[in-house]
Amino acid sequence: MNISFRYRLFIGFTLAIALSAVSGIVSYRIFNRQSAQREWVKRTHHIIDSAQTLQSFLVDMETGHRAFRITNDQKYLEQYDTAAPRIDPLLQSIIDSLAGNPTEQSRARELARHVHALVNFWVTQTQPAATIADTRQILSTSDTGSYNHAYISLLTAEEKTQMDQVRGMISTIEKNETKLLSERREEYDTIIRDATISASAGSVISEFIIIVLSILIFREFKRRRLIQEQLKESIEKLEQQTAELRTSEEEQKRALTEVETVNKQLEKFVYTVAHDIKSPLAGISGSLSILEMEEAISSNPELAEFVSLSRGRVVYLTQMVNSILEYSRTTIGQQQVELVNTRSLVEGITNLMMPPQNMMVSITGPMPELKTSRIKIMEVFQNLISNAIKYNNKKEGTIEIGCVEKGPFYEFYVKDNGNGIPAANIPHIFSMFREAPMQPVRESSTGFGLNIVKLIIEEQGGKIWVESTPGEGSTFYFQWKK
C-alpha cells in the first residue's frame, strides 16, 4: 500500500502529539502522586519529631518536678515552666497530623489522656481537675513539709509507672510512623523511578519519531527537488520541441500554401483540358452514329461491330471526362452554404433518376436539416443512389435510406439488396480510375464517382465505408458534420 508523504507526515505528527499528551498526563499524575507522597513523608517526619519533642518536654517536666519535691527549690520549676505550655499544642498537632490514619489517631488521643493524667498526678491528689497551667501555682503553694521520704518514694514510683506508659505509647507511635516513613520513602523512590523511566521512554520515542519525520522530510525534499530538476529539463525540452514545431509548422504552412497553389493551377488545368476534350469527343460520337446508319457499314457485320465498339468506347470516355469535370467543380467551386432539408433533397434526387418500376426507394426514420453546401451533399446522395440502382439485378430491388445521430456527426446510410461487393474489392472501390468491381446491370460506369464522394465527405471532416455481402447487397455509410 503506497502511503503519501502528506499522510505519513500527518501520522508522524499525530503520534508525536499523542505521545506528548500521554507523557504530559503521566507526568502530571506522577507529579501529583509525588507531591502527595512528599506531603505524607513530611507529615510523618513532623509526627516523629513532635513525639520526640513531647517526650523531651515530659522528661524535663518530670525532672523539674521531681527535683522540686526533693529540694523545694523554686529554680527547678523553671525547666517545668518552659515545657508545660507546649504540651497541649504538641499533642493537638500530633492528633491533627494523624487524621488520615484513624488507628494511630486513636492511639494519639489515648496518649493525650495519659499525658494529662500524668500532669494531674504531678499537680496533686487534692486538685484532680487542675490543668497544666495550674501546676506551678499548686506546687508553689503546697505544704512541702508534708513530703517525707517514704511519700516521695511512693510518688516517684507512681510517676515512673505513668511515665513509662507514656514513653511506651510515644515509642509505639514513633515505631509505627518510622515504619510508615520507610514505606512511604520506598513508594516515593518508586514514583521517582517510574517518573524517570516514563520521561526517558517518552524522550527516546519522541526523538525516534522526530528522526523518522526528519528522514521522511529530507527524502521528500530530495524527491521533489529531483522532480523539479526533471520538470525543468522537460520544460526546456518542450520549449525546444515547441520552437522546432513552430518552425516545422511555418514550413508546413509554406508547403501547404505552395501545394494549394499548385493544386488550384492543376485543377484549373484539368478542368480546361477535360472541357476541351469533351467537344471533340462529342464530334467523334456524332460521326460514329452517322457511320452506323450508312448502308455500307450496316451491311458489313464486321465493320458494324467495329463502329459500335468504337462508339461505346467514346461514350465511356465521355463519361470519364464528365466525371473529371464534376470532380473539378467540386474542388475549385465555392458552393454556397444554406439550410438543406435532406429528406426533400433525397426525394428530389430519386424522382429525377426515374428508377425502374421494379426498384423501390424508401426513406426510413427522420432526416435532419443541415446548414451545408447543397451541391456537395446532393453529389454524394446522387452517386450512392445511382450505384444502388445500377448494380442491382434483382426482380424486386430495394433501396433504403436513413440517418442516425452520433456525437458531432449525422451518420447516413444507403442500403440495397443488389449484387454486393466481393471482400477483396472493397478496399479499392473508392480509388480513382479503378475499374468497377462488378459490371453494372443497366449502364457502363467509370468507377470515378465513389472517389469524388470520398473526397467530398473527407472535406467535411467525416468518412465513408461500406459493408457488403456478395449476392445479398451492400450498405454505404458516411458521416456529415452537424
C-alpha positions in Angstrom: 0.0 0.0 0.0 1.5 3.3 -1.1 1.0 6.0 1.6 1.5 9.6 0.5 4.1 11.8 2.1 1.5 14.2 3.5 -0.4 11.3 5.1 2.9 9.9 6.6 3.7 13.4 8.0 0.2 13.7 9.4 0.6 10.2 11.1 4.0 11.1 12.5 3.0 14.5 14.0 -0.2 12.9 15.3 1.9 10.2 17.1 4.3 12.8 18.4 1.4 15.0 19.7 -0.3 12.0 21.2 2.9 10.8 22.8 3.5 14.3 24.2 -0.1 14.4 25.6 0.2 10.9 27.2 3.6 11.8 28.6 2.2 15.0 30.0 -0.7 13.2 31.6 1.5 10.6 33.1 4.0 13.2 34.3 1.1 15.2 35.8 -0.2 12.1 37.6 3.2 11.1 38.8 3.8 14.7 40.0 0.6 14.6 41.9 1.5 11.3 43.5 5.0 12.6 44.2 3.6 15.7 45.8 1.1 13.8 47.9 3.7 11.3 48.9 6.1 14.1 49.8 3.4 15.6 51.9 2.8 12.4 53.7 6.6 11.9 54.3 6.8 15.5 55.6 3.8 14.8 57.9 5.3 11.6 59.2 8.6 13.4 59.9 6.5 16.0 61.8 4.7 13.4 63.8 8.0 11.7 64.8 9.7 15.0 65.6 6.7 16.1 67.6 6.6 12.8 69.5 10.2 13.1 70.3 9.8 16.7 71.4 6.8 15.8 73.5 8.8 13.1 75.2 11.7 15.5 75.8 9.3 18.1 77.4 7.8 15.4 79.6 11.2 14.3 80.7 12.1 18.0 81.5 8.8 18.4 83.4 9.4 15.1 85.3 13.0 16.1 86.2 12.0 19.6 87.4 9.0 18.4 89.3 11.0 15.6 91.0 13.9 17.9 91.9 11.5 20.5 93.3 9.8 17.8 95.5 13.1 16.8 96.9 14.8 20.2 97.4 11.8 22.6 97.5 13.9 24.9 95.4 11.9 27.1 93.0 14.6 27.2 90.4 13.9 23.7 89.3 10.4 24.7 88.3 11.8 27.0 85.5 12.5 23.9 83.4 9.0 22.7 84.2 7.5 26.1 83.3 9.3 26.1 79.9 8.0 22.7 78.8 4.5 22.8 80.3 2.8 25.3 77.9 4.0 23.3 74.9 2.5 20.0 75.8 -1.1 20.6 74.7 -0.2 22.2 71.3 2.2 19.3 70.6 -0.5 16.7 71.4 -3.0 18.5 69.2 -0.5 18.8 66.4 0.1 15.0 66.6 -3.6 14.2 66.6 -4.3 16.5 63.6 -1.4 15.1 61.6 -2.8 11.6 62.1 -6.1 12.5 60.6 -5.5 10.1 57.6 -4.8 7.2 59.9 -7.7 6.5 62.3 -5.9 3.8 64.3 -2.9 6.0 65.0 -5.1 9.0 65.7 -7.0 7.0 68.3 -3.6 6.0 69.8 -2.6 9.7 69.9 -5.8 10.6 71.7 -5.1 7.9 74.2 -1.6 9.3 74.6 -3.1 12.7 75.3 -5.3 11.3 78.1 -2.3 9.6 79.7 -0.2 12.7 79.5 -3.0 14.8 81.1 -3.3 12.1 83.8 0.5 12.3 84.4 0.3 16.0 84.7 -2.6 15.8 87.1 -0.6 13.3 89.1 2.2 15.9 89.2 -0.1 18.6 90.5 -1.7 17.0 93.5 -4.1 14.4 94.7 -6.3 17.2 96.1 -6.6 19.0 92.8 -7.6 16.3 90.2 -9.2 18.8 87.8 -6.2 21.1 87.6 -4.7 21.9 84.2 -1.1 22.0 83.3 -1.1 25.8 83.5 -2.3 25.5 87.2 0.5 23.1 88.2 3.1 25.7 89.2 0.7 27.7 91.4 -0.5 24.5 93.1 3.1 23.2 93.6 4.3 26.5 94.8 1.6 26.8 97.5 1.8 23.2 98.6 3.0 22.3 102.0 6.3 20.8 101.2 6.9 19.8 104.6 4.4 17.0 104.2 6.6 15.3 101.6 8.5 12.8 103.7 11.0 10.4 102.2 8.5 7.4 102.1 5.9 9.5 100.4 8.4 10.9 97.9 9.4 7.3 97.0 5.8 6.4 96.5 5.2 9.3 94.3 8.3 8.6 92.3 7.3 5.0 91.7 3.8 6.0 90.6 5.2 8.8 88.5 7.7 6.3 86.9 4.8 3.9 86.1 2.8 6.5 84.3 5.8 8.0 82.7 6.8 4.5 81.3 3.2 4.1 79.9 3.6 7.5 78.2 7.0 6.6 76.9 5.7 3.3 75.6 2.9 4.9 73.8 5.2 7.6 72.3 7.6 4.8 71.3 4.8 2.9 69.6 3.7 5.9 67.7 7.3 6.6 66.7 7.9 3.0 65.7 4.7 2.9 63.6 5.4 6.2 62.0 9.1 5.2 61.3 7.9 2.0 59.6 5.3 4.1 57.7 8.0 6.6 56.8 10.2 3.8 55.4 7.3 2.5 53.3 6.5 6.0 52.1 10.1 6.6 51.2 10.2 3.4 49.2 7.0 4.4 47.5 8.4 7.8 46.9 11.5 6.3 45.4 9.4 4.0 43.2 7.4 7.1 42.0 10.7 8.9 41.2 12.0 5.8 39.3 8.7 5.4 37.4 8.8 9.1 36.5 12.4 8.8 35.3 11.6 5.7 33.2 8.5 7.3 31.8 10.2 10.5 30.9 13.2 8.6 29.4 10.9 6.4 27.4 8.9 9.3 26.2 12.0 11.2 25.3 13.5 8.2 23.4 10.3 7.6 21.5 9.9 11.3 20.7 13.4 11.5 19.4 12.9 8.4 17.3 9.7 9.9 15.8 11.5 13.2 15.2 14.4 11.4 13.5 11.9 9.4 11.3 10.0 12.5 10.4 13.3 14.3 9.6 14.3 11.5 7.3 10.9 11.5 5.6 11.0 15.3 5.1 14.6 15.1 3.8 13.7 12.3 1.4 10.6 14.2 0.2 12.5 17.4 -0.3 15.2 15.4 -2.2 12.5 13.7 -4.3 10.7 17.0 -5.0 14.0 18.7 -5.9 14.7 15.8 -8.3 11.2 16.2 -9.8 11.8 19.9 -10.2 15.0 19.3 -12.0 13.4 16.7 -14.2 10.5 19.1 -14.8 12.9 21.9 -15.6 14.6 19.6 -18.1 11.2 18.5 -19.5 10.2 22.2 -19.9 13.4 23.0 -21.6 13.0 20.1 -24.0 9.3 21.0 -24.5 10.3 24.6 -25.3 12.9 23.3 -27.7 10.4 21.0 -29.3 7.8 23.8 -29.4 10.3 26.0 -31.2 11.1 23.2 -33.6 7.4 22.6 -34.0 6.7 26.2 -34.7 9.5 26.2 -37.3 8.0 23.0 -38.8 4.5 24.4 -38.8 5.7 27.5 -40.6 7.5 25.4 -43.1 4.4 23.2 -43.4 2.2 26.2 -43.9 4.5 27.5 -46.6 4.5 24.0 -48.2 0.7 23.8 -47.9 0.4 27.2 -49.5 2.6 26.1 -52.3 0.7 22.8 -52.7 -2.7 24.6 -52.7 -1.4 27.0 -55.3 -0.2 24.1 -57.5 -3.4 22.1 -56.9 -5.5 25.0 -57.9 -3.5 25.5 -61.0 -3.7 21.8 -61.7 -7.4 21.7 -61.1 -7.9 24.6 -63.4 -5.7 22.8 -66.0 -7.7 19.6 -65.6 -11.0 21.4 -65.9 -9.7 23.2 -69.0 -8.3 20.0 -70.7 -11.4 18.0 -69.8 -13.7 20.7 -71.2 -11.6 21.0 -74.4 -11.6 17.2 -74.8 -15.4 16.9 -74.4 -16.2 18.8 -77.6 -14.1 16.6 -79.9 -15.5 13.5 -78.3 -19.0 14.8 -79.0 -18.0 15.2 -82.6 -16.5 11.7 -82.8 -19.6 10.2 -81.2 -21.8 12.0 -83.7 -19.6 10.9 -86.6 -19.7 7.3 -85.5 -23.5 7.5 -85.2 -23.7 8.7 -88.8 -21.4 5.9 -89.9 -23.6 3.3 -88.2 -26.5 4.5 -90.3 -24.5 4.1 -93.6 -25.6 1.1 -95.6 -22.0 0.1 -96.4 -21.3 -0.1 -92.7 -24.6 -1.7 -91.6 -24.4 -4.3 -94.4 -20.9 -5.4 -93.2 -21.2 -7.1 -89.9 -17.5 -6.8 -89.1 -17.5 -3.0 -89.8 -20.8 -2.5 -88.0 -19.4 -4.3 -84.8 -16.2 -2.2 -85.0 -18.1 1.1 -85.3 -20.4 0.0 -82.5 -17.5 -0.9 -80.3 -15.7 2.3 -81.1 -18.9 4.3 -80.3 -19.1 2.5 -76.9 -15.6 3.4 -76.1 -16.3 7.0 -77.0 -19.3 7.0 -74.7 -17.2 5.5 -71.9 -14.5 8.2 -72.5 -17.2 10.9 -72.5 -18.5 9.7 -69.1 -15.0 9.8 -67.7 -14.5 13.3 -68.9 -17.8 14.3 -67.4 -16.6 12.8 -64.1 -13.4 14.7 -64.3 -15.3 17.9 -64.9 -17.6 17.2 -62.0 -14.6 16.5 -59.7 -13.0 19.8 -60.8 -16.2 21.6 -60.0 -16.4 20.1 -56.5 -12.9 21.1 -55.7 -12.5 24.6 -57.2 -16.1 25.7 -56.9 -17.1 27.6 -53.8 -20.7 26.4 -53.3 -23.0 28.4 -51.2 -23.8 27.2 -47.7 -27.5 27.0 -47.0 -30.1 25.2 -44.9 -30.7 21.8 -46.6 -33.7 19.5 -45.8 -32.1 16.1 -46.5 -35.5 14.3 -46.8 -36.7 16.7 -49.5 -33.2 16.5 -51.2 -33.3 12.7 -51.4 -36.9 12.6 -52.6 -36.0 15.1 -55.4 -32.9 13.1 -56.5 -34.9 9.9 -56.6 -37.6 11.5 -58.8 -35.0 12.9 -61.2 -33.3 9.5 -61.6 -36.6 7.8 -62.6 -35.7 4.4 -61.1 -37.2 1.3 -62.9 -40.6 0.1 -61.8 -39.2 -3.0 -60.1 -36.9 -0.7 -57.9 -38.4 0.6 -54.6 -36.6 3.5 -52.9 -37.7 4.3 -49.3 -36.6 6.8 -46.5 -36.6 5.3 -43.0 -37.0 7.4 -39.9 -36.4 11.2 -39.5 -33.9 13.0 -41.7 -32.1 16.1 -40.5 -31.8 19.7 -41.7 -28.2 20.7 -42.4 -26.5 24.0 -42.9 -24.1 23.0 -45.6 -23.4 23.0 -49.4 -26.5 21.7 -51.2 -24.4 20.8 -54.3 -21.9 18.7 -52.3 -24.3 16.6 -50.3 -26.5 16.2 -53.4 -23.5 14.8 -55.3 -22.9 12.2 -52.5 -26.5 11.0 -52.4 -26.8 11.1 -56.2 -23.7 8.8 -56.7 -24.7 6.4 -53.9 -28.4 6.0 -55.1 -27.3 5.8 -58.8 -24.8 3.0 -57.9 -27.5 1.2 -55.9 -29.8 1.3 -59.0 -27.0 0.3 -61.5 -25.7 -2.7 -59.5 -29.0 -4.4 -58.9 -30.1 -7.4 -60.9 -32.9 -8.5 -58.6 -36.5 -8.7 -59.9 -37.6 -6.7 -56.9 -34.9 -4.2 -55.9 -35.0 -2.2 -52.7 -33.0 0.8 -51.6 -33.3 2.1 -48.0 -32.0 5.5 -47.0 -31.8 6.6 -43.3 -29.8 8.6 -40.7 -28.8 8.4 -37.0 -27.1 10.9 -34.7 -23.6 10.0 -33.5 -21.8 12.7 -31.5 -20.8 15.7 -33.7 -21.9 13.8 -36.9 -25.0 12.7 -38.6 -24.4 9.1 -39.9 -26.3 8.5 -43.2 -26.6 5.1 -44.9 -27.8 3.9 -48.3 -28.7 0.2 -48.2 -29.6 -2.0 -51.2 -30.3 -5.7 -51.9 -28.3 -5.7 -55.1 -25.3 -7.7 -56.3 -23.0 -6.9 -53.4 -19.2 -6.4 -53.5 -16.5 -9.2 -53.1 -14.4 -8.7 -49.9 -11.2 -8.4 -51.9 -12.6 -5.5 -53.9 -13.9 -3.4 -51.0 -10.6 -1.6 -50.2 -10.3 -0.4 -53.8 -13.8 0.9 -54.6 -13.0 4.5 -53.5 -9.8 4.7 -55.6 -9.6 7.0 -58.6 -9.6 5.5 -62.1 -10.2 1.9 -60.7 -12.4 -0.4 -62.7 -15.8 -1.2 -61.2 -15.6 -4.4 -59.1 -18.8 -5.7 -60.8 -20.3 -4.9 -64.1 -23.3 -2.6 -63.9 -26.6 -4.0 -64.8 -28.1 -1.1 -66.7 -25.2 1.1 -68.0 -21.5 1.4 -68.0 -19.6 3.1 -65.2 -16.1 4.6 -64.9 -15.7 3.9 -61.2 -14.8 7.6 -60.7 -18.0 8.7 -58.8 -17.1 7.0 -55.4 -13.7 8.7 -55.3 -15.5 12.1 -55.8 -17.9 11.1 -53.0 -15.0 10.2 -50.7 -13.2 13.5 -51.4 -16.4 15.5 -50.6 -17.1 13.6 -47.3 -13.5 13.9 -46.1 -13.6 17.6 -46.9 -16.4 17.8 -44.4 -14.3 16.0 -41.7 -16.2 12.8 -42.0 -15.5 9.4 -43.5 -17.3 6.8 -45.7 -17.2 3.0 -45.6 -19.2 0.0 -46.9 -20.4 -3.3 -45.6 -21.3 -5.8 -48.2 -22.2 -9.5 -48.8 -21.9 -10.7 -52.4 -25.3 -11.7 -53.8 -27.2 -10.1 -50.9 -26.5 -6.4 -51.2 -24.4 -3.5 -49.8 -24.8 -0.7 -47.2 -22.8 2.5 -47.7 -22.3 4.6 -44.5 -21.0 8.2 -44.4 -20.6 10.9 -41.8 -21.6 14.6 -42.2 -20.9 17.2 -39.6 -23.9 18.7 -37.9 
